[in-house]
Amino acid sequence: MMHNWMWGDWMYGYGMGWGWFGPILMIAFWVLVIAGIVYLVKVLAGGRSSTYSNKEETAIDILKKRYARGEIDAEEFAKRKRDLES
């Protein structure tokens, strides 16, 4: 037969002696492809990383940031802080 002379028997099995390792590599390849797609979709969708804290910002936190940026002065900060704590 012509095909045996050209290709030998390896073309009809798993390849050149890969045995059971070939299918495992194929599964690993597709798992990596799918994981890569999921990661890209998450990044493009603006997903948060797992290290991000889901803690809500309190009113005091916002007040402190406004004071730090110079949006309010010390007197305004103290007054609003008293109002929030009461």
WOLIN-V848188 format. One record per pair of residues at least 12 apart in sequence whose ideal C-beta (glycine too) atoms are under 6 Angstrom apart, sorted by the first residue. I is the first residue (numbers start at 0). J is the second residue. If there is no record, write none. Layout:
BEGIN
I|J, I|J
END
This chain:
BEGIN
58|83, 62|79
END
